[in-house]
Amino acid sequence: MKTKQWVLNAIIGSLYFAITMLIAPFGFGAIQFRLSEMLNHLAVFNKKYAIGVAAGVVLTNLVFSPFGVYDWILGVGHTIVSFIVFFIVTKHIESPVKKMMINTVVFSVFSFMIALMLLLIGAEEVFWITYLTVFLGQFVTMGIGIPIIQSLDKKLNFNKRMEA
């Protein structure tokens, strides 16, 4: 990767961290509203952004997560697995909006990993209810992110910035 790509990913990771920090109490637990998750959509425009987002998740979970090593493994794992599945599923899809919709579904479906973590640490007791609430938080946050990221891309051209 070029220096510019590393710098952009550092900015994205820092932005993820800062957004989560602003609403930290709502970014963890069974009822989550982690606005920074809308940054997952950056990977729609260039997969290299996944590095910055994943770095942001690592840093955020290391500093803020009340769930310690479980969140470092399963929380970060959720991001990595979701990105891998997203890249495989959308390999032949061109439309950014369709890709963002699929990205939203993939990240929401794989939020079972977060629900599992909450069960393992004893923070929650009923898997399906926990999964439903985490799923809905992820789905709503990323759904809100679609028009926001799409609008920002029209002004900033994320792919061009990463590749220039």
C-alpha beads as a LAMMPS data file, in Angstrom:
LAMMPS data file: protein, C-alpha beads

164 atoms
163 bonds

1 atom types
1 bond types

-500.0 500.0 xlo xhi
-500.0 500.0 ylo yhi
-500.0 500.0 zlo zhi

Masses

1 110.0

Atoms # bond

1 1 1 0.000 0.000 0.000
2 1 1 1.067 3.557 -0.673
3 1 1 1.738 6.039 2.111
4 1 1 -1.400 7.983 1.193
5 1 1 -3.499 4.823 1.586
6 1 1 -2.035 4.189 5.041
7 1 1 -2.732 7.791 6.054
8 1 1 -6.326 7.605 4.788
9 1 1 -6.860 4.379 6.718
10 1 1 -5.392 5.953 9.853
11 1 1 -7.862 8.821 9.446
12 1 1 -10.765 6.381 8.958
13 1 1 -9.700 4.369 12.025
14 1 1 -9.440 7.568 14.070
15 1 1 -12.813 8.740 12.806
16 1 1 -14.382 5.399 13.768
17 1 1 -12.840 5.737 17.232
18 1 1 -13.964 9.371 17.664
19 1 1 -17.552 8.756 16.544
20 1 1 -17.848 5.783 18.885
21 1 1 -16.292 7.763 21.732
22 1 1 -18.989 10.436 21.397
23 1 1 -21.727 7.897 22.064
24 1 1 -19.695 5.213 23.878
25 1 1 -22.438 4.082 26.272
26 1 1 -24.658 3.277 23.276
27 1 1 -21.924 1.484 21.316
28 1 1 -21.706 -1.627 23.475
29 1 1 -24.130 -4.189 24.847
30 1 1 -27.311 -5.813 23.599
31 1 1 -28.876 -2.542 22.502
32 1 1 -26.258 -0.870 20.351
33 1 1 -26.361 2.209 18.235
34 1 1 -22.764 2.495 17.046
35 1 1 -22.968 5.245 14.435
36 1 1 -19.375 4.592 13.411
37 1 1 -20.555 1.333 11.818
38 1 1 -21.803 3.324 8.845
39 1 1 -18.107 3.669 7.905
40 1 1 -18.284 -0.013 6.886
41 1 1 -19.846 1.290 3.679
42 1 1 -16.561 2.893 2.634
43 1 1 -15.432 -0.585 1.559
44 1 1 -18.149 -0.452 -1.120
45 1 1 -16.085 2.179 -2.932
46 1 1 -12.675 0.648 -2.300
47 1 1 -11.917 -2.507 -0.308
48 1 1 -8.740 -0.902 1.069
49 1 1 -10.943 1.142 3.433
50 1 1 -11.703 -2.091 5.311
51 1 1 -8.237 -1.831 6.851
52 1 1 -8.994 1.556 8.398
53 1 1 -12.416 0.482 9.622
54 1 1 -11.015 -2.711 11.159
55 1 1 -8.223 -0.696 12.818
56 1 1 -10.867 1.634 14.230
57 1 1 -12.797 -1.323 15.650
58 1 1 -9.618 -2.734 17.230
59 1 1 -8.692 0.592 18.838
60 1 1 -12.250 1.322 19.955
61 1 1 -12.733 -2.107 21.528
62 1 1 -9.323 -1.983 23.223
63 1 1 -10.032 1.384 24.828
64 1 1 -13.786 1.445 25.473
65 1 1 -15.209 -2.062 25.540
66 1 1 -16.320 -3.221 28.966
67 1 1 -16.085 -6.803 27.661
68 1 1 -12.304 -7.006 27.324
69 1 1 -10.675 -9.806 25.385
70 1 1 -14.029 -11.227 24.275
71 1 1 -14.790 -8.046 22.371
72 1 1 -11.251 -7.849 21.063
73 1 1 -11.728 -11.278 19.486
74 1 1 -15.438 -11.534 18.633
75 1 1 -16.086 -7.826 18.024
76 1 1 -13.119 -7.458 15.700
77 1 1 -13.834 -10.917 14.285
78 1 1 -17.343 -9.758 13.398
79 1 1 -15.899 -6.927 11.323
80 1 1 -13.325 -9.082 9.551
81 1 1 -15.709 -11.972 8.794
82 1 1 -18.411 -9.564 7.609
83 1 1 -16.010 -7.801 5.250
84 1 1 -14.758 -11.106 3.815
85 1 1 -18.301 -12.337 3.166
86 1 1 -19.311 -8.950 1.744
87 1 1 -16.381 -8.949 -0.709
88 1 1 -17.195 -12.489 -1.858
89 1 1 -20.939 -11.886 -2.242
90 1 1 -20.600 -8.566 -4.097
91 1 1 -17.701 -9.499 -6.359
92 1 1 -19.799 -9.139 -9.524
93 1 1 -22.144 -6.357 -8.393
94 1 1 -21.498 -2.859 -9.729
95 1 1 -24.190 -0.694 -8.116
96 1 1 -22.899 1.045 -4.969
97 1 1 -26.427 1.240 -3.530
98 1 1 -26.988 -2.502 -3.995
99 1 1 -23.578 -3.154 -2.464
100 1 1 -24.424 -0.970 0.556
101 1 1 -27.724 -2.781 1.010
102 1 1 -25.939 -6.144 0.899
103 1 1 -23.252 -4.792 3.251
104 1 1 -25.963 -3.765 5.703
105 1 1 -27.527 -7.235 5.619
106 1 1 -24.179 -9.059 5.911
107 1 1 -22.975 -7.025 8.897
108 1 1 -26.393 -7.372 10.546
109 1 1 -26.610 -11.143 10.014
110 1 1 -23.090 -11.692 11.347
111 1 1 -23.918 -9.684 14.457
112 1 1 -24.766 -13.090 15.954
113 1 1 -21.069 -13.044 16.910
114 1 1 -21.716 -10.036 19.164
115 1 1 -24.799 -11.709 20.657
116 1 1 -22.727 -14.835 21.317
117 1 1 -20.060 -12.758 23.029
118 1 1 -22.659 -11.132 25.284
119 1 1 -23.924 -14.596 26.276
120 1 1 -20.412 -15.935 26.916
121 1 1 -19.567 -13.130 29.321
122 1 1 -22.917 -13.376 31.072
123 1 1 -24.086 -9.891 30.107
124 1 1 -27.211 -11.363 28.497
125 1 1 -29.114 -14.596 29.020
126 1 1 -31.287 -15.210 25.957
127 1 1 -29.421 -15.562 22.654
128 1 1 -32.283 -14.886 20.217
129 1 1 -33.475 -11.729 21.961
130 1 1 -29.909 -10.456 22.195
131 1 1 -29.268 -11.323 18.554
132 1 1 -32.446 -9.515 17.515
133 1 1 -31.529 -6.309 19.362
134 1 1 -27.925 -6.292 18.125
135 1 1 -29.123 -7.139 14.595
136 1 1 -31.624 -4.281 14.621
137 1 1 -29.070 -1.778 15.960
138 1 1 -26.597 -2.780 13.244
139 1 1 -29.266 -2.752 10.537
140 1 1 -30.639 0.680 11.480
141 1 1 -27.201 2.267 11.856
142 1 1 -25.923 0.970 8.536
143 1 1 -29.252 1.709 6.861
144 1 1 -28.992 5.323 7.991
145 1 1 -25.429 5.293 6.689
146 1 1 -26.393 4.430 3.105
147 1 1 -27.632 7.894 2.045
148 1 1 -24.987 9.627 4.166
149 1 1 -22.034 7.721 2.717
150 1 1 -23.527 7.880 -0.783
151 1 1 -23.877 11.660 -0.494
152 1 1 -20.334 12.021 0.842
153 1 1 -19.006 9.899 -2.004
154 1 1 -20.573 12.251 -4.555
155 1 1 -18.571 15.098 -3.019
156 1 1 -15.384 13.241 -2.067
157 1 1 -15.131 10.301 -4.516
158 1 1 -13.802 7.751 -2.021
159 1 1 -12.287 5.433 -4.617
160 1 1 -10.373 8.228 -6.327
161 1 1 -9.008 9.443 -2.986
162 1 1 -7.781 5.972 -2.066
163 1 1 -6.212 5.281 -5.455
164 1 1 -4.857 8.732 -6.398

Bonds

1 1 1 2
2 1 2 3
3 1 3 4
4 1 4 5
5 1 5 6
6 1 6 7
7 1 7 8
8 1 8 9
9 1 9 10
10 1 10 11
11 1 11 12
12 1 12 13
13 1 13 14
14 1 14 15
15 1 15 16
16 1 16 17
17 1 17 18
18 1 18 19
19 1 19 20
20 1 20 21
21 1 21 22
22 1 22 23
23 1 23 24
24 1 24 25
25 1 25 26
26 1 26 27
27 1 27 28
28 1 28 29
29 1 29 30
30 1 30 31
31 1 31 32
32 1 32 33
33 1 33 34
34 1 34 35
35 1 35 36
36 1 36 37
37 1 37 38
38 1 38 39
39 1 39 40
40 1 40 41
41 1 41 42
42 1 42 43
43 1 43 44
44 1 44 45
45 1 45 46
46 1 46 47
47 1 47 48
48 1 48 49
49 1 49 50
50 1 50 51
51 1 51 52
52 1 52 53
53 1 53 54
54 1 54 55
55 1 55 56
56 1 56 57
57 1 57 58
58 1 58 59
59 1 59 60
60 1 60 61
61 1 61 62
62 1 62 63
63 1 63 64
64 1 64 65
65 1 65 66
66 1 66 67
67 1 67 68
68 1 68 69
69 1 69 70
70 1 70 71
71 1 71 72
72 1 72 73
73 1 73 74
74 1 74 75
75 1 75 76
76 1 76 77
77 1 77 78
78 1 78 79
79 1 79 80
80 1 80 81
81 1 81 82
82 1 82 83
83 1 83 84
84 1 84 85
85 1 85 86
86 1 86 87
87 1 87 88
88 1 88 89
89 1 89 90
90 1 90 91
91 1 91 92
92 1 92 93
93 1 93 94
94 1 94 95
95 1 95 96
96 1 96 97
97 1 97 98
98 1 98 99
99 1 99 100
100 1 100 101
101 1 101 102
102 1 102 103
103 1 103 104
104 1 104 105
105 1 105 106
106 1 106 107
107 1 107 108
108 1 108 109
109 1 109 110
110 1 110 111
111 1 111 112
112 1 112 113
113 1 113 114
114 1 114 115
115 1 115 116
116 1 116 117
117 1 117 118
118 1 118 119
119 1 119 120
120 1 120 121
121 1 121 122
122 1 122 123
123 1 123 124
124 1 124 125
125 1 125 126
126 1 126 127
127 1 127 128
128 1 128 129
129 1 129 130
130 1 130 131
131 1 131 132
132 1 132 133
133 1 133 134
134 1 134 135
135 1 135 136
136 1 136 137
137 1 137 138
138 1 138 139
139 1 139 140
140 1 140 141
141 1 141 142
142 1 142 143
143 1 143 144
144 1 144 145
145 1 145 146
146 1 146 147
147 1 147 148
148 1 148 149
149 1 149 150
150 1 150 151
151 1 151 152
152 1 152 153
153 1 153 154
154 1 154 155
155 1 155 156
156 1 156 157
157 1 157 158
158 1 158 159
159 1 159 160
160 1 160 161
161 1 161 162
162 1 162 163
163 1 163 164
